[in-house]
Amino acid sequence: MTQIAKLERRQLSSLCLVISGVVFVAIWFTRETPLLALALSAVGIVSWAYVELRRYIANLWLRRALKALPYFMPVMVVGIDLQGTLLGIAVGIALGATLLALQSKNLRIALDRRLLGLMPRPTRTEAFTESMFFLLPSVAQEYFHRQAWLYVLILQTGVWPWVAVLFTSIMFSVEHLVGGGGHTTPSLINLTRWFGMGVLLATAVLLTGQIWPAIICHAMVNAPAAIQPHLRGKL
């Protein structure tokens, strides 16, 4: 990377840090207008994704945890409800197991110990932080998309539930494909995949009245990627 490119990245990071701070304060002052506050939260998530925390924080674990912070900005507006039942847990496990079964062939390759053993072995800190990258979203993204947004759209603005499901699923799929937090190759197939998952999880939340089916299913789907770093370099 050239010096100019590095300077541009630092400037972008600094700008996004300021934007994120302004958004956080703005959400507090707009908390009586939930829809506006949530829209500001979405801006905060995008800007925060471009902030290079390693410039300010040395601890890898803390940096990874802080990356999920903007998803919980709506707590100031709508609070958080983590109540659950055995039914919700069972639905989450069933959905997660079904999605994993549908991609069993790919999972066998992704978790092949012989292939992973040939890769460089990460340090414990590196392995743990990479696992956090895949597991934290199971709580953070589900709260933001499947609780905060669904709550505001349906109960606060009176939007028809299935319109809310489609809207939040579009946001969820786009988030995975673009922006600083995008970690999936942009394509129609991947867009369809994430959109379908968004619809499935939002539907589960609406039908059960709790967020746990979405959290558990999301965590199970991401679990193979979270396990990978702990198997690398171990023949």
MIMI-679868 format. One line per 2 residues: number of its first residue (from 0); for each residue x, y, z of C-alpha. Coordinates in nm, 2 decimals, m for minus. Layout:
<kenus>
NUM) X Y Z ~ ...
</kenus>
This chain:
<kenus>
0) 0.00 0.00 0.00 ~ 0.14 0.34 m0.10
2) 0.19 0.62 0.15 ~ m0.09 0.82 m0.01
4) m0.33 0.52 0.02 ~ m0.23 0.48 0.39
6) m0.29 0.85 0.45 ~ m0.63 0.83 0.28
8) m0.73 0.53 0.49 ~ m0.62 0.71 0.81
10) m0.82 1.02 0.71 ~ m1.13 0.81 0.62
12) m1.09 0.63 0.96 ~ m1.07 0.96 1.15
14) m1.37 1.10 0.96 ~ m1.58 0.79 1.03
16) m1.49 0.80 1.40 ~ m1.62 1.16 1.42
18) m1.93 1.06 1.23 ~ m1.99 0.77 1.46
20) m1.96 0.99 1.76 ~ m2.20 1.25 1.62
22) m2.45 0.97 1.54 ~ m2.43 0.83 1.89
24) m2.51 1.18 2.04 ~ m2.79 1.24 1.77
26) m2.96 0.91 1.86 ~ m2.99 1.02 2.22
28) m3.16 1.34 2.12 ~ m3.39 1.17 1.87
30) m3.49 0.87 2.09 ~ m3.84 1.00 2.10
32) m3.86 0.95 1.72 ~ m3.77 0.58 1.70
34) m3.76 0.55 1.32 ~ m3.52 0.84 1.28
36) m3.30 0.70 1.56 ~ m3.28 0.36 1.39
38) m3.19 0.52 1.06 ~ m2.91 0.71 1.24
40) m2.80 0.38 1.39 ~ m2.77 0.23 1.05
42) m2.55 0.52 0.95 ~ m2.34 0.46 1.26
44) m2.29 0.10 1.18 ~ m2.16 0.18 0.83
46) m1.93 0.46 0.95 ~ m1.80 0.25 1.24
48) m1.71 m0.03 1.01 ~ m1.45 0.19 0.85
50) m1.29 0.31 1.17 ~ m0.94 0.15 1.22
52) m0.96 0.07 1.59 ~ m0.60 m0.07 1.59
54) m0.48 0.29 1.58 ~ m0.63 0.36 1.92
56) m0.66 0.02 2.09 ~ m0.39 m0.25 2.11
58) m0.60 m0.53 2.25 ~ m0.74 m0.75 1.97
60) m1.03 m0.89 2.18 ~ m1.14 m0.55 2.28
62) m1.13 m0.42 1.92 ~ m1.34 m0.71 1.80
64) m1.60 m0.65 2.08 ~ m1.62 m0.28 2.01
66) m1.69 m0.34 1.64 ~ m2.03 m0.48 1.75
68) m2.11 m0.18 1.97 ~ m2.31 0.03 1.71
70) m2.56 m0.25 1.66 ~ m2.68 m0.19 2.02
72) m2.73 0.18 1.98 ~ m3.11 0.13 1.95
74) m3.11 0.01 2.31 ~ m3.14 0.38 2.40
76) m3.46 0.39 2.19 ~ m3.64 0.06 2.22
78) m3.46 m0.13 2.50 ~ m3.38 m0.49 2.47
80) m3.58 m0.80 2.54 ~ m3.40 m1.13 2.59
82) m3.68 m1.33 2.74 ~ m3.72 m1.67 2.58
84) m3.88 m2.01 2.61 ~ m3.78 m2.37 2.54
86) m3.99 m2.34 2.22 ~ m3.79 m2.05 2.10
88) m3.46 m2.24 2.17 ~ m3.59 m2.55 2.00
90) m3.70 m2.36 1.69 ~ m3.36 m2.19 1.67
92) m3.18 m2.53 1.69 ~ m3.41 m2.68 1.43
94) m3.36 m2.40 1.19 ~ m2.98 m2.39 1.24
96) m2.95 m2.77 1.20 ~ m3.16 m2.75 0.88
98) m2.94 m2.48 0.72 ~ m2.63 m2.66 0.81
100) m2.76 m2.99 0.67 ~ m2.83 m2.81 0.34
102) m2.47 m2.71 0.31 ~ m2.32 m3.03 0.45
104) m2.10 m3.09 0.14 ~ m1.94 m2.75 0.17
106) m1.90 m2.79 0.55 ~ m1.70 m3.11 0.50
108) m1.46 m2.93 0.29 ~ m1.44 m2.62 0.51
110) m1.37 m2.83 0.82 ~ m1.14 m3.08 0.66
112) m0.86 m3.12 0.92 ~ m0.61 m3.23 0.65
114) m0.66 m2.91 0.45 ~ m0.68 m2.68 0.76
116) m0.37 m2.85 0.90 ~ m0.17 m2.72 0.60
118) m0.26 m2.36 0.68 ~ m0.05 m2.13 0.90
120) m0.13 m2.18 1.27 ~ m0.28 m1.86 1.43
122) m0.20 m1.76 1.78 ~ m0.46 m1.81 2.05
124) m0.55 m1.45 2.04 ~ m0.58 m1.44 1.66
126) m0.80 m1.76 1.67 ~ m1.02 m1.62 1.94
128) m1.07 m1.28 1.78 ~ m1.16 m1.45 1.44
130) m1.41 m1.67 1.62 ~ m1.56 m1.35 1.78
132) m1.59 m1.20 1.43 ~ m1.84 m1.47 1.34
134) m2.01 m1.53 1.67 ~ m2.08 m1.18 1.79
136) m2.30 m1.10 1.49 ~ m2.54 m1.37 1.60
138) m2.64 m1.14 1.89 ~ m2.56 m0.80 1.75
140) m2.71 m0.83 1.41 ~ m3.01 m1.02 1.53
142) m3.09 m0.76 1.79 ~ m3.05 m0.47 1.54
144) m3.24 m0.63 1.25 ~ m3.48 m0.87 1.41
146) m3.57 m0.70 1.73 ~ m3.51 m0.32 1.71
148) m3.62 m0.27 1.35 ~ m3.91 m0.51 1.36
150) m4.04 m0.36 1.68 ~ m4.03 0.00 1.55
152) m4.17 m0.08 1.21 ~ m4.45 m0.30 1.33
154) m4.55 m0.16 1.67 ~ m4.44 0.21 1.64
156) m4.52 0.29 1.28 ~ m4.79 0.03 1.21
158) m4.62 m0.12 0.90 ~ m4.77 m0.45 0.79
160) m4.55 m0.73 0.95 ~ m4.45 m0.89 0.62
162) m4.34 m0.55 0.48 ~ m4.12 m0.52 0.79
164) m3.98 m0.87 0.73 ~ m3.89 m0.79 0.37
166) m3.74 m0.45 0.46 ~ m3.52 m0.58 0.74
168) m3.41 m0.88 0.52 ~ m3.30 m0.65 0.25
170) m3.09 m0.45 0.50 ~ m2.95 m0.77 0.64
172) m2.84 m0.90 0.29 ~ m2.70 m0.57 0.17
174) m2.49 m0.54 0.49 ~ m2.32 m0.87 0.42
176) m2.23 m0.77 0.07 ~ m2.12 m0.41 0.08
178) m1.95 m0.16 0.30 ~ m1.66 m0.19 0.54
180) m1.83 m0.48 0.72 ~ m1.91 m0.68 0.40
182) m1.75 m1.02 0.42 ~ m1.92 m1.20 0.13
184) m1.84 m1.18 m0.24 ~ m2.11 m0.96 m0.40
186) m2.33 m1.18 m0.63 ~ m2.69 m1.25 m0.70
188) m2.65 m1.59 m0.54 ~ m2.51 m1.45 m0.21
190) m2.77 m1.17 m0.21 ~ m3.05 m1.43 m0.24
192) m2.89 m1.65 0.02 ~ m2.87 m1.37 0.29
194) m3.21 m1.23 0.19 ~ m3.36 m1.57 0.23
196) m3.20 m1.62 0.57 ~ m3.32 m1.28 0.68
198) m3.68 m1.37 0.59 ~ m3.65 m1.70 0.77
200) m3.52 m1.56 1.09 ~ m3.75 m1.26 1.09
202) m4.05 m1.50 1.04 ~ m3.93 m1.72 1.33
204) m3.91 m1.41 1.56 ~ m4.26 m1.30 1.46
206) m4.41 m1.64 1.51 ~ m4.25 m1.71 1.84
208) m4.25 m1.36 1.98 ~ m3.88 m1.38 2.09
210) m3.54 m1.32 1.94 ~ m3.37 m1.65 2.05
212) m3.46 m1.85 1.74 ~ m3.27 m1.60 1.53
214) m2.97 m1.57 1.76 ~ m2.93 m1.95 1.80
216) m2.98 m2.02 1.43 ~ m2.74 m1.74 1.32
218) m2.48 m1.87 1.57 ~ m2.51 m2.23 1.44
220) m2.47 m2.11 1.08 ~ m2.16 m1.91 1.17
222) m2.01 m2.18 1.40 ~ m1.81 m2.37 1.13
224) m1.63 m2.05 1.04 ~ m1.57 m1.98 1.41
226) m1.42 m2.32 1.45 ~ m1.19 m2.31 1.15
228) m0.91 m2.09 1.31 ~ m0.88 m2.34 1.60
230) m0.81 m2.62 1.35 ~ m0.55 m2.45 1.13
232) m0.19 m2.57 1.15 ~ m0.28 m2.88 1.35
234) m0.20 m3.20 1.15
</kenus>
